[in-house]
Amino acid sequence: MAEINSSNNSEVQQNHKKLRIFLLFLLLATLFWSLIKLSKEYIAEVEFELAYSEIPTNKLIQNEPDKKVKLTLKTVGFKLLNYEFKKRVLDYSLTEIERKGGSMYYSETRSNMNYLQAQLSAETIVLNIEPDTLFFDLGVKRSKKVPVISQMDFQFKTGYSFVGDFSLSPLEVTVSGPEKVIDTINEIYTVKDELIEISESFEYTVSLAHPNDIIVLSEETVIVKGEVDKITDGSYNLPFKVTNLPRNVIISTYPKEVKVVYQVALKDYNKIPENSFRIQCDYKQTEDNNLDYLIPKLVDKPEMITNVKIIPNKIEFLIKK
């Protein structure tokens, strides 16, 4: 029995060896066949991405032109394989662009055939390009300054807040681009970002949001600064003055005083005198809007206070005859 098993094992090993030899020769044959095939010339269509250059002086592309062309190439299989799997961006020159009318221009792609072929391998010949024409909307380059608007979200630790307002630097940026696009831009926003658990003064760099890829900004970032301190509430009961009251009109108001509630940095609490506030009610505003009450407004206050409220926000009155 042992002799039979030994004979069977020997036969299996020989079969495995023959199979390995067969597979090796099959692999080599396939490799040589592939090399022969890939060394031959073929004609095929390959798609390439475009990057435009040499745009006419003081002009910018206003539309979204074709970003791809399809080239019919004659080259060896190795190169075709490389073009298919390794996508390339070809430079497309606009030196020979022609005007169609108004701000519209066009370029016949055949005029750039040699320029495109020079960017490919020496073994590659460009036979055809599709589309045959590319169209461009070219506008005059223009610049203007616009304000920067913050989209920052500030979250403070309990008991802390800004001392005054936060600031942006710079407050304005210059935007440059096609006139048609620049005319629609009146401000530039920061990206949406947030600072949380704030308990001390900070200086933070935030990026600006680009309106589109055509526009160039003079700055890519701005600096947000904020003075932060522990805050406390303060209040005063204060009289108010009624302005623009006709000479022949005498009124009686209720209440006679309002309460001004505000927040201030703890270190500045004792620096807020009562006489630093001035409150007025404009009788003409009440009359013009046909209101039966006066609206108290704070016309003067210390710069260091924030979140000011006037209670009540409506003043009842009676006209005395």
GIMOVEN-V749697 format. One line per field, one symbol per residue. ss: DSSP state (a for helix, b for strand, c for the rest). phi: phi as a letter, one per 40 degrees, with the letter a starting at -180 (. if undefined). psi: psi as a letter, one per 40 degrees, with the letter a starting at -180 (. if undefined). Layout:
BEGIN
ss: ???
phi: ???
psi: ???
END
This chain:
BEGIN
ss: caaaaaaaaaaaaaaaaaaaaaaaaaaaaaaaaaaaaaccbbbbbbbbbbbbbcccccbbbccccccbbbbbbbbbaaaaaaaaacccbbbbbccccbbbbccbbbbbaaaaaaaaacccccccbbbbbbccbbbbbbbbbbbbbbbbbccbbbbbcccbbbccccbbbccbbbbbbbaaaaccccbbbbccbbbbbbcccbbbbbbbcccccccbbcccbbbbbbcbbbbbbbbbbbbcbbbccccccbbbbbccbbbbbbbbbaaaaaaccaaacbbbbbaaaaaaccccbbcbbbbbcccccbbbbbbcccbbbbbbc
phi: .ccccccccccccccccccccccccccccccccccccccccbbacbcbcbbcbfcddgbbcccbcdbbbbbcbbacddcdcccccbcbbccbcbcbcbccigccbabccccbcccccccbcccbbccabbccabbbbbbccbbacbccbcbcbbbbcdgbaccgccbbbccbbcbbicdccdccbbabbcccaabbfcbacabbcbcccccacccbbcbcbbbbbacbacbacbaacbcbbcbfcdccbbbbbaccbbbbbabacdcbdcbbccccbbbbbccccccccfcbabbcbcbaaccccbfcbbbccbbcabccb
psi: dddddddddddddddddddddddddddddddddddddeeiiihihhhiiihhifiihfiihdagiheiihhhihiidddddddddghihhhhhfdfiihdibehiihhddeeddddddeaidehhhdihhiehhihhhihhiiihiihhhfihhhiiheiiigaiiiihidiihhiaidddddeheihiiihiihifheiiihhhiiihhdiedhhidieiihhihhiihiiiiiihiiihhifhidehhihihieiihhhiiiideedeegideeihhihhddddddefifiihhihehiideiifhihhiehhiihhh.
END
